[in-house]
């Protein structure tokens, strides 16, 4: 039976260690979930008596003109549910949202594969916690409102690099499944339910991106903080496209992991992803942003051109990343409220940064650009700031810091006045820096109270 109203949320992420390495199954990434979440609310679409619609309306009310209307139909030869954007309505945007459209098609195709019930019309609302996007006028401070109106079209919003697309696809997929399926068909609180959500969200996210990525961001959205080892790309390579003959059957086989010759081999270790008491993981938005795909292509091209050089550097980086996870766990296990000695942790972070800058130079890619180096160095001079990195693929996204609680006032004071003075990489300069209100959150996907979003519903 369709549940009339549901809401779920999924966390953002920060890849503290393992940027680029996480693309290779031989290596791992240390990823932390964040308390900044993407929220998705689904309810039945109200219609006049006697009116039957096959329409799903998706809105993102924090942005101007962010509404997408979709028609849907079951295709021939068990090709799944094909979704078509309806562009004639006066309130709808004409631009395509590939992540929403793909997640909707994959979720509905999976629903149709395991349930013979009719898929009814629905209204879907997406809201994002404030820190997913840069917003002018609040630099150097934090915003207390969980949701705000960004007053721009979604195509003009500046992301802060918290993994919005993966959190969106995961929360969207979970909400659609929860709305259309009975709990005995898919229970997202069970281990099996979580695994299937993970598999489906990975498949949809890869399809929307047009490539099979590492998947660490989707894993964090489903499971929260973890040490992540990627799945084999071959698992998804034979899936094909929605609408192709037997797509529905292939999708169910992959998501349910029922093919013994093509099993999911993702490794997710939550027990060893820890932050000690008294230490916070914080992020600073520099409002520049990078095109991650371009950076990754250049690094992989260098690795292909000079495999021995790259393999040696990556192996050294992997050891450094493992040392970082072990030191954080050791400090967390001390389970004390007394001040701890963070000198070893500081040295490990500095070593990792040095290796990342070496990779930057060898691949000719601004993984830790000069302006970010200056910002990290300035922050690290403050007593109680253990250190920080440009997370993930690097570039000009938000930086991440490990900070003792009592050092927050001094850090805020520095950032309120900070201006970059160099631009040695030919990229953007840093203007004002905003300390985001996010911090580490070990929980992954979770159910929310549907009435929490009343102010954003139309």
N, C-alpha and C positions, 0 to 999 in steps of 0.2 A: 504494500500500500504506500502511495506517495505521501511523504511527510509534508504537511502544508507549508511549514516555515522552518528553515534551518539556517544556522550561521556557524562558520568555522574561521580560524585564523592560522596563518603559518608565519614563522619568523624569518627575518633576514639573516644574513650570515656575514662573517668576516673570516677569510682564509689567512690565519695568522702566520702559518708556515706551510710551504709546499706549493707556492705559485709556480706554474709551468710543470713542475715535477708531477703534480697530481694528474696530468694528462697521460702519464705512463703507468701502467699497472705494476711496474717494478717499484714504484715509489708511493708515498702516502702524503696526505695533507692533514694538517691540524686545523679544523674548522670549528668556530664557535657560533652558535645561534645567538641572535640579538633580541632584545625585547621590543624592537620595532617590528610590527607585524602588518601583513596584508590581510584584510578581512573580506569575506565574501558571504553575502546573505542571499538566500534563494526562497522565493515564495511562489505560490500559484498565481498565474496571471488572471486578474479579474476581467470578466467579459460580461456583456449584456446577456440576459436570458435567451437561450436558443442559439447564441452565436458560438461557433466552434472555430478555434484558431489553431494553426500549427506554426506558432511564432514564439520566439524567445527574445526578450528584450534585455540587453545588458547595459547598465549605466555606471559611470564613474563620476559621481556628482561633484567631486572636488575640482574638476577641470571643466573648462568651457566646452560646450557642445560635445561632450563625451557620452554619446549614446549610440549603440549598435543594435540593429534589429535583424534577426536571422529567421529565415524559413528553414525547415529541415524535413528530410524525407528518407525513408529506407530505400536503399539502392537495390538494383537487381543482382542476382547471383551472390547474395550474402556479402555485399560490399560494404556493409556498415551504414551508418547514418551520415548522409551528406548535408552539410550546412551551407546555406547561401545567404550572403548579406543582402538585405532589402534596403535599397537606397532611395526609395521614393518618398519616404515620410519626412515631413517638414522639420521635425525635431532631431533627426538622426544625422550623425556625422557621415560624410561621404568617404572618409579615409578608412582604411582597413586596419584592424587590430589583429595581427597574425597570431599572437599568443592566445588571446581570448577565443578566436575562431577555431584554432587548432585544438585547444584544450576542450572546447565544447564538442567538436566532432569526435574526438577520441573518447571522451567520457560517455557521450550518448551511444556511440558504437559499442562500447563495452557493456553499457546497460542493456542494449538490445540483444547482445550476445548471451547474457545470463538470465534475462527476464523476458517473458512473452507478453508483459503488460504494455498497454499503449503509453507512449511518451506524450504527456500533456504539455501545454504551454506554460511558461514560467517567466518571472521577472527576477533578474539577478542584479544585485548592487555590489559594487566593489569600492572599498575605502581603504586608504593607506595611512598608517601612522605618519605623523608630521616629518620625521627625520629621513624618510625615503627620498625627499626632494629638497634641493636648495631653495630657499625663499628669501627674497631681498628684505632688508630692513631689520633683520634679527641677528646679524653677525655679532659674534662675541658674546652671545647670550643663548639661553635655552628657551624654548617655547613650551608653555605648560599645557596647551590644548593638545589632546591626542589626535584629533582630526581638524584640519583647517581647509578653507577654500584657497586653492593656489592661484586662482584668478587668471589662469592661462590655459590655452589648449594643451592637451597632454603631449603633443609633439614638440612643444616649446619648453616643457618642464626639464630642469637640470637634475639628473639623478645624482645621488651621493655615493653610489656604488655598494649598496647594501644587499644586492641580489633581488631586485624587485620582480624580475621576470620569472625566476624560479619560484619565489614565494607566491606570486600570482597564480601561476599554472598549478602549483600544488594545492593551494587553498580553493581555487576555482574547481579543480577536478574533484576534490574531496566534498565540496558543497553540492555539486551536481549529483555525485554518486549517493550521498546521504539523502538528498531530496527524492530521488527516483527509485532507490532500492530499499527493500526491507532489511532490517538488521540481521536477519538470518541469512540473507544473501551476501551481505558485506558489513562486517562489524569493524569499524576503524579503530576501536579500542583494543582489538585482538592483535596478536603478533602477525597472523596471516593477513588480516585486513590491512595492517600497516605495510606489509611487504607488497601486497598487490597495489595499494595506492602509490607506493614508491615506484614500482615498475611502470605503472600507467603514466604517472607524472613525468618520469624520465623519458618515456617514449614520446609523449606529447611535446615536451620541451625541446627535445632533439629535433622533432619534425618541424616545429615552429622556427627553430634556429637554422634549419637546413643542413645540419651536421650533427654527428654524434659527439657531444662534448664529454668532459670528464664526469659531470653529474654531481660534483660535491655540493653545489648550491641547492639542488633538489633534495639530496640526502639530508642536508641540514634543515631544510624546510619541513621534512617529514619527521625526522628523528631528533633534531636539535644538535647540540654540540657533540662532536665525535672526531675520532681519527678515521679518515676515510681512504679506502683503496678502491679504485674505480672498477666498473664492470667491463667485460670484454665487449668492444664495439660490435662484434659479430652477432651478438644477441639480437640487436635491432636491425641489422642490415638487410634481412630478408622479409621485413614486415610489409613493405610496399605502401601504397597510398590509400587513403580512404576512398571508397568507390571502386577499387579494383576487385575483381572476382575473388571471393573467399577471404577478403580482408578481415571480416568480423571473426571468423574462425581462427585465423592467424593471430589476431590481436588477443583473443582470449587465451590461446595457448601460451603466448609470450607473457602476458600479465599474470596468469595463474601458475606460470613456471612448470608446465606439465610435460615439456619435451625433455626427456632424459639426456638427449644429445646436445642440448643447447640451454643449459641451466645458468641462471643468474649467479655470478660469482663476486658480487659486491661484498666488501668487508667493511662493516661499520662497528667501531669500537667506542662505546660511550664511556666506559669505565676509566679510560686513561686521558680524557679531555677534561682537565680540571683548572680552576683558578683559585689560588689560596685566599682564605679569609683575610680581609684588610687590603686586598689588591683589586683594583677595578680595571676592566678593559674598556677604554673610552675611544671615541673617534672624533676627529676634527675634519669638518667639511671645508675644502679649499675652493669649492665651486668652480672647478675647471672641467674635470671629467675627461676620460680617455675612451678611445674606440678600442675596446679590448681585443676584438677580432684582428685588427691590424697589428697590434703588438705581438699576439700569439703567432701569427703567420711568419713574422720576421724571426722570432726566436726558433721556431721549428725549422725554418729554412737554414739558419746557422747550424742547428743540430744535425741536419741532414748533410750539410756541406762539410762539417768538421766533427764527425761522430766521436772520435777518440777524445778530443778536447772537451766536448760537451758531456760525454759520459763520465769522465773524471770529475768535472766540476759538479755535475748533478749528484754523483755518489757522495761527494764531500758535503754538499748542501743537505742531502738526505740525513747524513749522520748529525749534522747540526740541528736539523728539525727534530730528530728523535731525541737529541739531548735537551732541546727546549721543552718538549712534552714531558720528559722524565723529571726535569727540574721543577716544572710547575706542579706535577703530581706529588713530588717529594715535599714541596713546600705546603701543598694542600693537605697532605696527610699528617703534617705536624699538628694540625687542628688546635692552634693556639691563637689567642687574641694578643699575645705579646709581639712586639716588633721583631721581624725576622731579618736575616741577612740575605740580601738580594744581590750580592756582588757576583756570584756565579751566574745568576740569571741575566744580569746586565752584560757580562762578558759574552755569554752565548748569543744574545741578541746582536751585539756589535759584530761578532764573527759572521753571523748570518747576513747582516747588512753588507759587510765587506764582500762576501761571496756573491751577493746579488748585484752589487755594483760591478764586480768583475764580469758577471754574465752580461750586464748592461753594455759594458765596453766591447766585449767580444762579439755580441750579437748586433751591436749598434742600435740598441733599443732603449728608450728612457724608462727603464723599470723603476729605478729610483732617481728621478731627475734632480738636477742641482738644486732647484727651488725646494724640492721635498727634503733633500739632504739637509739644507739649511734649517728648515722648519723642525725636522726631527732632532737635529743637534741642539737647537735653541730650547726645545721642550725638555730634552734629556739633561740639560744643565741645571734644571730645577731640582732641588732636593726632594726625593720621594718619587720622582718620575724615573722608573726603572729603565725604560727604553721604549722604542716603538719601531714600526716598519711601515712601508707602503704595502698594503696587503694584496693578496691575489696576484693578478697580472701586473700590478704596479701602475706607473703612469701618474696621472694628475687627479686621481680619485681621492677620497678621504683617507687620511692616515689613521693608524691605530696605535694607541699608547697603553702601556701597563703602568698604572699610577696608584700610589698609596693614598688612602682616603684623605689624609690630612693635607695633601699637597694640592687639592683641587682649587682653593682660593688663589694660590700663587700661579697656577696654570691658567686660570681664567684671566688673571691680570695680564699675563704675558700675551695671551691670544687677543685680548681686547685692543692691544696697541700694535700687534705684529703686522709688519709689511715686508714682503720679499724685496731684496735689493739686487738679486742676480737673476739672470735668465740665460744660463750657459748652454741650454739644450735646444734653443730655437723654438721652444714651446711656449705656452701661456705663462704669465707671471701670476703670482698669488696676490690677490688683493686682501680683503678682510677674511679672517678665519673664524669659523663658528664651531664651538664645542657642542657636538650633538648630545642629546640627552640619553642616547642609547647606552646600554651596558650588556654584558654577557647574560644570556638566558639559556639554560640547559634544556628547556622543554621544546619539543617540536610542535607539530600540528595539534591543535586543541579545539574542542567545541566551545562556542560562545553563546551567550544568551541572545536570541533573535531580537529582543526588544531594546538591545543596546544601541541600535542604529536608527532609531525612529526619526531623529532630526535630519538624517540624510536620505530618508525614503521619500519618494514622491507618490 
